[in-house]
């Protein structure tokens, strides 16, 4: 059975001025129902402690909590799934480790990545990017732009690849409508919200564009 996947993914990030817990609380209060906890700066003990607090916030607001990469912690915390950024990961092994009940997302940059991930048969959605230049996730993958998503979506249709595709990487509010018009399923944002003067208001503005 296909799992519920939101059309708007909010990602927390390591910031000096605002902790992940504060970021998530602001996002949930603003209506975000899909929270991806993306912390790359703590050891497992600190991660577990923070995830417990974030999971409690998400539970209060009825939001889905997804962990970035740390699938080995899923059995110790109350999160609904994981997003794996390693495009060449063994998704079958990860699925076996987390069980069928948990949501499994994966990152991609090309149609070849998407084909490989989809062929595993165990991934629930794919985050594809970057759309534009981003400092949030340092990488040297080619920027897709609008034309890139048009091509990817068209290829997916030709190859009968039926999986929610989430655009990610350097997405601003003004890009939202044009991106959705390419045929993608939804978008994921991080710095655009987290570095905004009013993060909660920014999330509400994204919701108006998407829903």
Backbone as CSV, one residue per row, in Angstrom:
resi,resn,N_x,N_y,N_z,CA_x,CA_y,CA_z,C_x,C_y,C_z
1,UNK,0.837,-1.195,0.000,0.000,0.000,0.000,0.878,1.254,0.000
2,UNK,0.552,2.214,-0.860,1.347,3.440,-0.948,1.149,4.287,0.302
3,UNK,2.244,4.788,0.831,2.183,5.607,2.046,1.850,7.055,1.708
4,UNK,1.335,7.763,2.718,1.067,9.182,2.545,2.390,9.935,2.446
5,UNK,2.512,10.796,1.444,3.676,11.659,1.278,3.156,13.081,1.123
6,UNK,3.634,13.989,1.943,3.193,15.379,1.857,3.757,16.043,0.600
7,UNK,3.085,17.085,0.146,3.573,17.856,-0.997,4.545,18.958,-0.567
8,UNK,4.672,19.162,0.748,5.589,20.177,1.264,6.446,19.571,2.371
9,UNK,7.741,19.439,2.084,8.677,18.874,3.047,9.515,20.003,3.656
10,UNK,9.460,20.112,4.956,10.291,21.097,5.655,11.494,20.398,6.274
11,UNK,12.700,20.942,6.014,13.930,20.357,6.547,14.565,21.301,7.555
12,UNK,14.842,20.783,8.746,15.598,21.568,9.715,17.071,21.523,9.314
13,UNK,17.879,22.409,9.880,19.301,22.406,9.554,20.119,22.921,10.733
14,UNK,21.414,22.624,10.702,22.314,23.067,11.758,22.534,24.573,11.646
15,UNK,22.023,25.325,12.610,22.160,26.773,12.642,22.710,27.206,14.000
16,UNK,23.481,28.267,14.005,24.003,28.776,15.271,22.949,29.588,16.012
17,UNK,22.065,30.236,15.278,21.104,31.151,15.901,19.798,30.488,16.333
18,UNK,19.541,29.264,15.900,18.274,28.620,16.254,18.437,27.104,16.257
19,UNK,18.118,26.477,17.373,18.244,25.028,17.496,17.196,24.312,16.646
20,UNK,17.483,23.058,16.365,16.548,22.245,15.583,15.174,22.212,16.245
21,UNK,15.148,22.094,17.554,13.871,22.016,18.272,13.049,23.274,18.032
22,UNK,13.692,24.423,18.080,12.984,25.686,17.830,12.508,25.760,16.385
23,UNK,13.349,25.317,15.466,12.975,25.329,14.048,11.728,24.484,13.810
24,UNK,11.716,23.300,14.392,10.593,22.385,14.198,9.322,22.920,14.841
25,UNK,9.456,23.519,16.017,8.288,24.074,16.691,7.652,25.185,15.849
26,UNK,8.489,26.051,15.294,7.993,27.132,14.434,7.292,26.546,13.206
27,UNK,7.921,25.539,12.600,7.371,24.930,11.384,6.018,24.276,11.650
28,UNK,5.937,23.522,12.729,4.683,22.836,13.050,3.574,23.840,13.372
29,UNK,3.910,24.867,14.125,2.924,25.888,14.461,2.402,26.591,13.211
30,UNK,3.252,26.674,12.196,2.861,27.340,10.945,2.079,26.421,10.013
31,UNK,1.971,25.144,10.384,1.169,24.218,9.588,1.925,23.159,8.815
32,UNK,3.257,23.125,8.933,4.033,22.092,8.231,3.682,20.723,8.811
33,UNK,3.327,19.782,7.945,2.939,18.453,8.429,3.948,17.369,8.074
34,UNK,5.096,17.789,7.517,6.148,16.828,7.154,7.490,17.451,7.548
35,UNK,8.077,16.926,8.593,9.312,17.467,9.144,10.459,16.497,8.900
36,UNK,11.495,16.973,8.214,12.704,16.152,8.051,13.793,16.737,8.947
37,UNK,14.170,15.959,9.944,15.208,16.376,10.886,16.563,16.077,10.255
38,UNK,17.246,17.147,9.826,18.523,16.976,9.132,19.650,17.564,9.982
39,UNK,20.130,16.756,10.893,21.213,17.168,11.791,22.458,16.341,11.481
40,UNK,23.531,17.023,11.131,24.765,16.342,10.735,25.918,16.659,11.680
41,UNK,25.611,17.197,12.865,26.664,17.707,13.740,26.718,17.059,15.120
42,UNK,25.891,16.028,15.369,25.835,15.443,16.711,26.116,13.943,16.691
43,UNK,26.563,13.418,17.831,26.736,11.977,17.961,25.384,11.327,18.245
44,UNK,25.346,10.007,18.248,24.075,9.293,18.390,23.336,9.637,19.681
45,UNK,24.074,9.746,20.774,23.433,10.037,22.057,22.719,11.392,22.025
46,UNK,23.402,12.393,21.485,22.804,13.734,21.386,21.650,13.733,20.384
47,UNK,21.805,12.992,19.304,20.736,12.897,18.308,19.477,12.305,18.916
48,UNK,19.631,11.209,19.630,18.481,10.536,20.232,17.746,11.465,21.192
49,UNK,18.500,12.167,22.010,17.890,13.092,22.963,17.083,14.176,22.244
50,UNK,17.679,14.739,21.180,16.991,15.799,20.450,15.795,15.264,19.671
51,UNK,15.951,14.082,19.098,14.854,13.480,18.331,13.652,13.216,19.228
52,UNK,13.892,12.772,20.456,12.789,12.540,21.394,11.970,13.824,21.578
53,UNK,12.659,14.938,21.746,11.972,16.215,21.955,11.236,16.655,20.685
54,UNK,11.886,16.480,19.551,11.260,16.863,18.283,10.068,15.967,17.966
55,UNK,10.207,14.670,18.262,9.110,13.730,18.019,7.882,14.112,18.846
56,UNK,8.109,14.594,20.048,7.015,15.013,20.912,6.278,16.217,20.310
57,UNK,7.042,17.151,19.763,6.440,18.321,19.102,5.628,17.879,17.885
58,UNK,6.228,17.018,17.060,5.535,16.533,15.861,4.267,15.781,16.226
59,UNK,4.335,15.006,17.295,3.169,14.251,17.745,2.053,15.198,18.184
60,UNK,2.418,16.259,18.886,1.430,17.234,19.342,0.698,17.883,18.167
61,UNK,1.413,18.093,17.083,0.841,18.784,15.932,0.383,17.828,14.818
62,UNK,0.586,16.543,15.018,0.172,15.571,14.008,1.035,15.583,12.760
63,UNK,2.314,15.931,12.929,3.237,16.002,11.786,4.062,14.721,11.664
64,UNK,4.363,14.349,10.445,5.238,13.213,10.166,6.688,13.622,10.409
65,UNK,7.441,12.773,11.097,8.852,13.046,11.367,9.735,12.061,10.604
66,UNK,10.608,12.611,9.777,11.543,11.822,8.978,12.973,12.186,9.401
67,UNK,13.815,11.202,9.603,15.211,11.436,9.949,16.069,11.416,8.694
68,UNK,17.054,12.285,8.630,17.987,12.252,7.505,19.113,11.268,7.813
69,UNK,19.202,10.218,7.014,20.313,9.250,7.033,20.374,8.318,8.242
70,UNK,20.021,8.763,9.431,20.267,7.988,10.653,19.227,6.882,10.859
71,UNK,19.123,5.982,9.897,18.093,4.951,9.994,18.363,3.958,11.119
72,UNK,19.638,3.890,11.553,19.981,2.971,12.642,19.381,3.415,13.968
73,UNK,18.862,4.640,14.029,18.254,5.140,15.264,16.741,4.944,15.306
74,UNK,16.161,4.492,14.215,14.697,4.420,14.118,14.071,3.543,15.196
75,UNK,14.778,2.506,15.626,14.214,1.601,16.626,14.287,2.174,18.037
76,UNK,14.960,3.324,18.172,15.116,3.928,19.503,14.319,5.219,19.668
77,UNK,13.701,5.684,18.592,12.966,6.955,18.645,11.615,6.798,17.948
78,UNK,10.762,7.782,18.173,9.418,7.760,17.585,9.382,8.624,16.331
79,UNK,9.966,8.096,15.268,9.958,8.777,13.971,9.285,7.856,12.959
80,UNK,8.710,8.476,11.924,7.931,7.691,10.951,8.745,7.184,9.767
81,UNK,9.997,7.630,9.656,10.796,7.141,8.540,12.132,7.831,8.417
82,UNK,12.812,7.556,7.307,14.139,8.119,7.052,14.250,8.568,5.601
83,UNK,15.130,9.531,5.398,15.481,9.953,4.047,16.979,9.714,3.881
84,UNK,17.340,8.941,2.867,18.734,8.565,2.642,19.321,9.432,1.529
85,UNK,20.393,10.148,1.845,21.001,11.054,0.861,22.007,10.349,-0.047
86,UNK,22.490,9.181,0.365,23.429,8.427,-0.460,22.661,7.740,-1.589
87,UNK,22.848,8.238,-2.798,22.088,7.718,-3.933,22.430,6.268,-4.274
88,UNK,23.592,5.818,-3.828,24.030,4.454,-4.129,23.860,3.512,-2.945
89,UNK,23.056,3.915,-1.978,22.839,3.088,-0.788,22.138,1.781,-1.152
90,UNK,22.268,0.802,-0.267,21.578,-0.472,-0.442,20.182,-0.324,0.159
91,UNK,19.240,0.090,-0.667,17.900,0.392,-0.159,17.151,-0.856,0.297
92,UNK,17.440,-1.983,-0.302,16.821,-3.235,0.141,17.250,-3.553,1.575
93,UNK,18.536,-3.368,1.857,19.050,-3.643,3.198,18.475,-2.656,4.212
94,UNK,18.358,-1.389,3.802,17.804,-0.377,4.699,16.337,-0.674,4.975
95,UNK,15.598,-1.036,3.938,14.185,-1.392,4.127,14.058,-2.558,5.102
96,UNK,14.900,-3.541,4.951,14.872,-4.706,5.844,15.148,-4.278,7.280
97,UNK,16.060,-3.310,7.441,16.447,-2.865,8.781,15.354,-2.034,9.456
98,UNK,14.591,-1.272,8.676,13.616,-0.356,9.280,12.189,-0.907,9.294
99,UNK,11.921,-1.967,8.572,10.605,-2.609,8.453,9.760,-1.915,7.387
100,UNK,8.714,-2.592,6.965,7.844,-2.072,5.912,6.968,-0.922,6.395
101,UNK,6.802,-0.808,7.700,5.908,0.216,8.245,6.472,1.624,8.108
102,UNK,7.800,1.757,8.097,8.425,3.071,8.064,8.515,3.615,6.633
103,UNK,8.477,4.930,6.513,8.622,5.588,5.214,10.091,5.682,4.851
104,UNK,10.409,5.393,3.597,11.788,5.442,3.119,11.876,6.367,1.909
105,UNK,12.630,7.460,2.068,12.857,8.390,0.977,14.303,8.321,0.523
106,UNK,14.559,8.746,-0.703,15.912,8.693,-1.253,16.183,9.925,-2.095
107,UNK,17.446,10.297,-2.187,17.860,11.439,-3.002,18.300,10.990,-4.386
108,UNK,18.068,11.868,-5.380,18.471,11.586,-6.758,18.845,12.884,-7.455
109,UNK,19.626,12.762,-8.524,19.993,13.922,-9.326,19.643,13.735,-10.798
110,UNK,19.626,12.497,-11.259,19.384,12.203,-12.671,18.276,11.162,-12.834
111,UNK,17.806,10.998,-14.057,16.799,9.981,-14.335,17.381,8.589,-14.086
112,UNK,18.694,8.446,-14.288,19.340,7.157,-14.011,19.286,6.827,-12.526
113,UNK,19.509,7.847,-11.698,19.386,7.652,-10.242,17.970,7.206,-9.897
114,UNK,17.005,7.894,-10.486,15.603,7.596,-10.204,15.255,6.174,-10.638
115,UNK,15.722,5.775,-11.813,15.471,4.416,-12.297,16.024,3.377,-11.322
116,UNK,17.261,3.596,-10.879,17.909,2.647,-9.977,17.174,2.562,-8.638
117,UNK,16.801,3.712,-8.110,16.103,3.741,-6.817,14.725,3.105,-6.940
118,UNK,14.012,3.444,-7.998,12.675,2.897,-8.214,12.718,1.382,-8.396
119,UNK,13.769,0.922,-9.071,13.908,-0.514,-9.339,14.076,-1.335,-8.058
120,UNK,14.503,-0.695,-6.993,14.658,-1.412,-5.729,13.306,-1.881,-5.206
121,UNK,12.257,-1.126,-5.561,10.910,-1.512,-5.170,10.557,-1.263,-3.712
122,UNK,11.441,-0.568,-2.990,11.213,-0.406,-1.555,11.192,1.052,-1.103
123,UNK,11.405,1.990,-2.029,11.457,3.410,-1.689,10.094,4.051,-1.920
124,UNK,9.677,4.920,-1.007,8.332,5.502,-1.058,8.261,6.830,-1.798
125,UNK,9.349,7.582,-1.824,9.389,8.851,-2.563,10.835,9.195,-2.874
126,UNK,11.028,10.090,-3.835,12.376,10.490,-4.238,12.489,12.007,-4.195
127,UNK,13.523,12.486,-3.515,13.844,13.910,-3.506,14.876,14.170,-4.585
128,UNK,14.530,14.958,-5.578,15.397,15.141,-6.740,15.895,16.584,-6.819
129,UNK,17.209,16.756,-6.940,17.761,18.103,-7.019,19.266,18.078,-7.223
130,UNK,19.904,19.225,-7.170,19.327,20.498,-6.734,18.657,21.268,-7.877
131,UNK,17.608,21.990,-7.515,16.935,22.867,-8.470,17.844,24.040,-8.839
132,UNK,18.464,24.629,-7.824,19.348,25.782,-8.015,20.508,25.683,-7.041
133,UNK,21.391,26.647,-7.068,22.533,26.649,-6.159,22.057,26.699,-4.712
134,UNK,22.669,25.884,-3.859,22.319,25.869,-2.446,23.559,25.627,-1.600
135,UNK,23.622,26.311,-0.469,24.714,26.102,0.483,24.314,25.110,1.574
136,UNK,23.035,24.772,1.636,22.552,23.895,2.701,23.172,22.507,2.603
137,UNK,23.229,21.981,1.400,23.835,20.673,1.168,24.931,20.840,0.126
138,UNK,26.166,20.798,0.588,27.295,21.028,-0.309,27.489,19.815,-1.220
139,UNK,27.420,20.030,-2.528,27.654,18.953,-3.491,28.011,19.568,-4.835
140,UNK,28.439,18.727,-5.748,28.801,19.209,-7.082,27.886,18.606,-8.148
141,UNK,26.676,18.217,-7.744,25.737,17.663,-8.704,25.228,18.764,-9.631
142,UNK,24.971,18.435,-10.890,24.465,19.437,-11.833,23.142,20.035,-11.371
143,UNK,23.011,21.349,-11.542,21.767,22.032,-11.219,20.722,21.688,-12.284
144,UNK,19.505,21.362,-11.847,18.478,20.908,-12.780,17.700,22.054,-13.423
145,UNK,17.304,23.043,-12.632,16.480,24.118,-13.178,15.130,23.583,-13.633
146,UNK,14.286,24.439,-14.119,12.948,24.032,-14.564,13.003,23.041,-15.716
147,UNK,13.910,23.282,-16.663,13.999,22.390,-17.827,14.409,20.982,-17.410
148,UNK,15.264,20.906,-16.396,15.699,19.595,-15.910,14.548,18.792,-15.339
149,UNK,13.673,19.445,-14.576,12.524,18.732,-14.015,11.520,18.349,-15.098
150,UNK,11.351,19.227,-16.088,10.477,18.866,-17.215,10.974,17.576,-17.871
151,UNK,12.271,17.496,-18.108,12.857,16.321,-18.756,12.725,15.075,-17.889
152,UNK,13.001,15.226,-16.599,12.924,14.087,-15.682,11.497,13.556,-15.602
153,UNK,10.526,14.447,-15.448,9.134,14.023,-15.344,8.682,13.333,-16.634
154,UNK,9.082,13.881,-17.776,8.715,13.274,-19.057,9.306,11.872,-19.185
155,UNK,10.564,11.726,-18.794,11.224,10.415,-18.850,10.548,9.418,-17.911
156,UNK,10.173,9.892,-16.733,9.481,9.015,-15.781,8.177,8.497,-16.367
157,UNK,7.468,9.380,-17.058,6.211,8.962,-17.682,6.462,7.934,-18.779
158,UNK,7.505,8.174,-19.582,7.840,7.245,-20.665,8.236,5.876,-20.120
159,UNK,8.944,5.886,-18.996,9.443,4.641,-18.393,8.448,4.034,-17.405
160,UNK,7.282,4.694,-17.262,6.235,4.245,-16.339,6.745,4.116,-14.912
161,UNK,7.500,5.120,-14.504,7.994,5.193,-13.124,6.999,6.016,-12.321
162,UNK,6.291,5.352,-11.435,5.219,6.002,-10.679,5.613,6.097,-9.207
163,UNK,6.204,7.234,-8.847,6.638,7.462,-7.473,6.645,8.977,-7.229
164,UNK,6.230,9.433,-6.063,6.240,10.877,-5.796,7.646,11.458,-5.931
165,UNK,7.757,12.528,-6.727,9.044,13.182,-6.943,8.999,14.562,-6.282
166,UNK,9.928,14.782,-5.365,9.991,16.025,-4.608,11.184,16.849,-5.077
167,UNK,10.929,18.057,-5.554,12.022,18.952,-5.964,12.671,19.539,-4.719
168,UNK,14.000,19.653,-4.740,14.720,20.126,-3.564,15.991,20.858,-3.984
169,UNK,16.434,21.792,-3.156,17.726,22.436,-3.393,17.620,23.838,-3.953
170,UNK,17.728,24.849,-3.100,17.735,26.234,-3.567,16.398,26.751,-4.039
171,UNK,15.313,26.182,-3.531,13.973,26.587,-3.968,13.479,27.781,-3.149
172,UNK,13.064,28.831,-3.834,12.474,29.995,-3.199,10.980,30.034,-3.491
173,UNK,10.280,30.896,-2.780,8.822,30.979,-2.905,8.380,31.232,-4.342
174,UNK,9.100,32.113,-5.043,8.679,32.472,-6.403,8.863,31.341,-7.409
175,UNK,9.600,30.305,-7.034,9.798,29.167,-7.944,8.657,28.153,-7.863
176,UNK,7.866,28.218,-6.814,6.947,27.131,-6.476,5.976,26.771,-7.589
177,UNK,5.255,27.741,-8.108,4.229,27.441,-9.106,4.832,26.859,-10.377
178,UNK,5.924,27.448,-10.846,6.561,26.937,-12.068,7.083,25.519,-11.856
179,UNK,7.612,25.245,-10.673,8.095,23.891,-10.390,6.944,22.886,-10.394
180,UNK,5.856,23.223,-9.735,4.718,22.315,-9.694,4.141,22.083,-11.085
181,UNK,4.260,23.084,-11.957,3.760,22.945,-13.324,4.595,21.987,-14.174
182,UNK,5.771,21.608,-13.700,6.584,20.634,-14.436,6.030,19.219,-14.284
183,UNK,5.169,19.028,-13.291,4.607,17.699,-13.059,5.177,17.000,-11.849
184,UNK,6.073,17.657,-11.121,6.596,17.053,-9.897,5.473,16.942,-8.868
185,UNK,5.704,16.136,-7.848,4.677,15.907,-6.827,4.655,17.005,-5.774
186,UNK,5.844,17.475,-5.374,5.917,18.476,-4.323,7.305,19.071,-4.223
187,UNK,7.529,19.877,-3.162,8.823,20.528,-2.992,9.315,20.361,-1.553
188,UNK,10.631,20.496,-1.386,11.260,20.464,-0.070,12.073,21.734,0.100
189,UNK,11.978,22.340,1.265,12.714,23.582,1.514,13.397,23.530,2.875
190,UNK,14.481,24.284,2.981,15.218,24.360,4.236,15.619,25.804,4.506
191,UNK,16.746,26.242,3.916,17.285,27.571,4.203,16.322,28.697,3.859
192,UNK,15.529,28.528,2.800,14.582,29.574,2.411,13.638,29.910,3.564
193,UNK,13.284,28.894,4.324,12.450,29.100,5.507,13.300,29.471,6.715
194,UNK,14.321,28.671,6.982,15.092,28.825,8.216,15.835,30.150,8.330
195,UNK,16.217,30.729,7.195,16.961,31.983,7.217,16.073,33.197,6.934
196,UNK,14.780,32.948,6.813,13.840,34.046,6.568,13.662,34.882,7.829
197,UNK,13.270,36.141,7.658,13.020,36.997,8.808,11.904,36.465,9.686
198,UNK,10.897,35.844,9.025,9.777,35.232,9.747,9.535,33.843,9.152
199,UNK,10.214,32.818,9.691,10.109,31.467,9.127,8.678,30.937,9.066
200,UNK,7.900,31.190,10.123,6.529,30.693,10.150,5.687,31.294,9.041
201,UNK,5.839,32.585,8.827,5.106,33.257,7.765,5.520,32.728,6.396
202,UNK,6.799,32.406,6.234,7.290,31.859,4.970,6.657,30.504,4.674
203,UNK,6.528,29.680,5.687,5.895,28.372,5.506,4.439,28.549,5.082
204,UNK,3.745,29.464,5.702,2.350,29.721,5.340,2.240,30.201,3.895
205,UNK,3.216,31.001,3.461,3.213,31.481,2.077,3.429,30.320,1.103
206,UNK,4.303,29.389,1.455,4.511,28.200,0.610,3.224,27.384,0.518
207,UNK,2.552,27.222,1.652,1.300,26.456,1.662,0.271,27.059,0.728
208,UNK,0.192,28.366,0.704,-0.774,29.048,-0.183,-0.476,28.748,-1.658
209,UNK,0.807,28.607,-1.973,1.204,28.320,-3.360,0.928,26.860,-3.736
210,UNK,1.055,25.964,-2.753,1.004,24.530,-3.041,-0.406,23.960,-2.943
211,UNK,-1.152,24.397,-1.935,-2.466,23.774,-1.679,-3.627,24.645,-2.140
